Amino acid sequence: SLREVYDVEGTQLVRLRNPWGEYEWDGDWSDKSSLWTDELRAAVDCKFQEGDGIFFMSAADFFKHFEDVGIVYHRCCCTWAEVRHDL
Protein backbone atom coordinates (compact mmCIF):
# COMPACT_ATOMS: atom_id res chain seq x y z
CA SER A 1 0.00 0.00 0.00
CA LEU A 2 1.25 3.46 -0.88
CA ARG A 3 0.72 5.37 2.35
CA GLU A 4 2.36 8.78 1.88
CA VAL A 5 4.66 10.76 -0.40
CA TYR A 6 7.25 13.23 0.90
CA ASP A 7 9.58 15.84 -0.54
CA VAL A 8 11.95 16.72 2.28
CA GLU A 9 15.00 18.87 1.66
CA GLY A 10 14.98 17.80 -2.00
CA THR A 11 14.66 14.12 -1.14
CA GLN A 12 11.57 12.45 -2.57
CA LEU A 13 10.43 9.50 -0.46
CA VAL A 14 7.41 7.20 -0.40
CA ARG A 15 6.10 5.39 2.66
CA LEU A 16 4.78 1.95 1.78
CA ARG A 17 3.19 -0.88 3.70
CA ASN A 18 3.33 -4.54 2.86
CA PRO A 19 -0.14 -5.68 4.00
CA TRP A 20 1.24 -9.10 4.93
CA GLY A 21 4.01 -7.49 7.00
CA GLU A 22 6.53 -10.21 6.22
CA TYR A 23 8.87 -8.36 3.86
CA GLU A 24 10.30 -4.86 3.87
CA TRP A 25 12.54 -3.06 1.40
CA ASP A 26 16.20 -3.34 2.39
CA GLY A 27 17.73 -0.82 -0.03
CA ASP A 28 18.31 2.92 0.31
CA TRP A 29 15.94 4.55 2.83
CA SER A 30 15.02 1.23 4.43
CA ASP A 31 14.70 0.99 8.21
CA LYS A 32 18.44 0.36 8.67
CA SER A 33 19.70 2.71 5.94
CA SER A 34 22.56 5.04 6.83
CA LEU A 35 20.94 7.78 4.70
CA TRP A 36 18.54 8.75 7.50
CA THR A 37 19.34 11.87 9.50
CA ASP A 38 17.57 12.96 12.67
CA GLU A 39 16.02 15.85 10.72
CA LEU A 40 14.63 13.58 7.99
CA ARG A 41 13.24 11.11 10.52
CA ALA A 42 11.45 13.95 12.30
CA ALA A 43 10.12 15.41 9.04
CA VAL A 44 8.41 12.14 8.08
CA ASP A 45 7.48 11.17 11.65
CA CYS A 46 9.50 8.00 11.26
CA LYS A 47 9.18 5.29 13.91
CA PHE A 48 11.02 2.23 12.71
CA GLN A 49 9.63 -1.06 13.97
CA GLU A 50 11.10 -4.22 12.54
CA GLY A 51 8.56 -6.52 10.95
CA ASP A 52 5.67 -4.01 10.90
CA GLY A 53 5.58 -4.06 7.09
CA ILE A 54 5.99 -0.26 6.85
CA PHE A 55 9.02 1.02 4.97
CA PHE A 56 10.36 3.93 2.94
CA MET A 57 12.03 4.00 -0.44
CA SER A 58 13.09 6.76 -2.79
CA ALA A 59 10.58 7.80 -5.44
CA ALA A 60 13.15 6.76 -8.07
CA ASP A 61 13.37 3.23 -6.64
CA PHE A 62 9.58 3.07 -6.37
CA PHE A 63 9.17 3.86 -10.08
CA LYS A 64 11.94 1.40 -10.92
CA HIS A 65 10.37 -1.54 -9.04
CA PHE A 66 6.62 -0.96 -9.50
CA GLU A 67 4.68 -0.89 -12.76
CA ASP A 68 1.31 0.42 -11.62
CA VAL A 69 -0.58 1.76 -8.64
CA GLY A 70 -4.04 0.73 -7.52
CA ILE A 71 -6.09 3.39 -5.79
CA VAL A 72 -9.09 2.39 -3.71
CA TYR A 73 -11.72 4.93 -2.75
CA HIS A 74 -13.68 4.00 0.36
CA ARG A 75 -17.00 5.68 1.03
CA CYS A 76 -19.59 5.46 3.77
CA CYS A 77 -22.36 2.89 3.50
CA CYS A 78 -19.99 0.06 2.55
CA THR A 79 -19.39 1.11 -1.07
CA TRP A 80 -16.01 1.42 -2.74
CA ALA A 81 -14.40 1.87 -6.13
CA GLU A 82 -10.95 1.02 -7.46
CA VAL A 83 -8.81 2.72 -10.11
CA ARG A 84 -5.51 1.37 -11.48
CA HIS A 85 -2.94 3.65 -13.10
CA ASP A 86 0.19 2.68 -15.03
CA LEU A 87 3.30 4.47 -13.83
C-alpha positions in Angstrom: 0.0 0.0 0.0 1.2 3.5 -0.9 0.7 5.4 2.4 2.4 8.8 1.9 4.7 10.8 -0.4 7.2 13.2 0.9 9.6 15.8 -0.5 12.0 16.7 2.3 15.0 18.9 1.7 15.0 17.8 -2.0 14.7 14.1 -1.1 11.6 12.4 -2.6 10.4 9.5 -0.5 7.4 7.2 -0.4 6.1 5.4 2.7 4.8 1.9 1.8 3.2 -0.9 3.7 3.3 -4.5 2.9 -0.1 -5.7 4.0 1.2 -9.1 4.9 4.0 -7.5 7.0 6.5 -10.2 6.2 8.9 -8.4 3.9 10.3 -4.9 3.9 12.5 -3.1 1.4 16.2 -3.3 2.4 17.7 -0.8 0.0 18.3 2.9 0.3 15.9 4.5 2.8 15.0 1.2 4.4 14.7 1.0 8.2 18.4 0.4 8.7 19.7 2.7 5.9 22.6 5.0 6.8 20.9 7.8 4.7 18.5 8.7 7.5 19.3 11.9 9.5 17.6 13.0 12.7 16.0 15.8 10.7 14.6 13.6 8.0 13.2 11.1 10.5 11.5 14.0 12.3 10.1 15.4 9.0 8.4 12.1 8.1 7.5 11.2 11.7 9.5 8.0 11.3 9.2 5.3 13.9 11.0 2.2 12.7 9.6 -1.1 14.0 11.1 -4.2 12.5 8.6 -6.5 11.0 5.7 -4.0 10.9 5.6 -4.1 7.1 6.0 -0.3 6.8 9.0 1.0 5.0 10.4 3.9 2.9 12.0 4.0 -0.4 13.1 6.8 -2.8 10.6 7.8 -5.4 13.2 6.8 -8.1 13.4 3.2 -6.6 9.6 3.1 -6.4 9.2 3.9 -10.1 11.9 1.4 -10.9 10.4 -1.5 -9.0 6.6 -1.0 -9.5 4.7 -0.9 -12.8 1.3 0.4 -11.6 -0.6 1.8 -8.6 -4.0 0.7 -7.5 -6.1 3.4 -5.8 -9.1 2.4 -3.7 -11.7 4.9 -2.7 -13.7 4.0 0.4 -17.0 5.7 1.0 -19.6 5.5 3.8 -22.4 2.9 3.5 -20.0 0.1 2.5 -19.4 1.1 -1.1 -16.0 1.4 -2.7 -14.4 1.9 -6.1 -11.0 1.0 -7.5 -8.8 2.7 -10.1 -5.5 1.4 -11.5 -2.9 3.6 -13.1 0.2 2.7 -15.0 3.3 4.5 -13.8 
